[in-house]
Amino acid sequence: MKANELRQKSADDMVQELDALHKEQFNLRMQNATGQLTRNSEMKRVRRDIARIKTVLSEKK
């Protein structure tokens, strides 16, 4: 997801997406701890998506 796409969404939509990404991040951390994670790049993608959403939310304030 790109920052331009996020800027077009409402704050409520971004908060919901942020919650979903936090849950996904938790699941990926659990998979990593148990050795089931196959693509480590997913953790990086989720972390960066969370940062993008937080940045755009702070810009809107």
C-alpha positions in Angstrom: 0.0 0.0 0.0 1.2 3.5 -0.8 1.0 6.7 1.1 -1.1 8.3 -1.7 -3.7 5.6 -1.4 -3.8 6.1 2.4 -4.3 9.8 2.1 -7.5 9.2 0.1 -9.0 7.0 2.9 -10.8 8.3 6.0 -9.3 8.2 9.4 -11.7 5.5 10.6 -10.7 3.3 7.7 -7.1 3.7 8.5 -7.6 2.9 12.1 -9.3 -0.3 11.2 -6.6 -1.2 8.8 -4.0 -0.4 11.5 -5.7 -2.8 13.9 -5.7 -5.5 11.3 -2.0 -4.9 10.6 -1.2 -5.1 14.3 -3.0 -8.5 14.5 -1.1 -9.7 11.4 2.2 -8.6 12.9 1.4 -10.5 16.1 0.6 -13.7 14.1 3.8 -13.3 12.1 5.9 -12.9 15.3 4.3 -16.1 16.7 5.1 -17.9 13.5 8.7 -16.7 13.6 9.1 -17.8 17.2 7.8 -21.3 16.4 9.9 -21.6 13.2 6.9 -21.7 10.9 7.5 -18.4 9.1 8.7 -19.0 5.6 8.9 -15.4 4.2 10.7 -13.0 6.6 9.9 -10.2 4.2 6.3 -10.2 5.4 7.3 -8.9 8.8 9.2 -6.0 7.1 6.2 -5.2 4.9 3.7 -5.2 7.8 6.0 -3.0 9.9 6.4 -0.5 7.1 2.7 -0.4 6.4 2.0 0.3 10.1 4.5 3.2 10.0 2.9 4.6 6.8 -0.6 4.5 8.3 0.7 6.2 11.5 2.5 8.9 9.5 -0.6 9.7 7.4 -2.8 9.8 10.5 -0.5 12.2 12.2 -0.4 14.4 9.0 -4.2 14.5 9.0 -4.3 15.8 12.6 
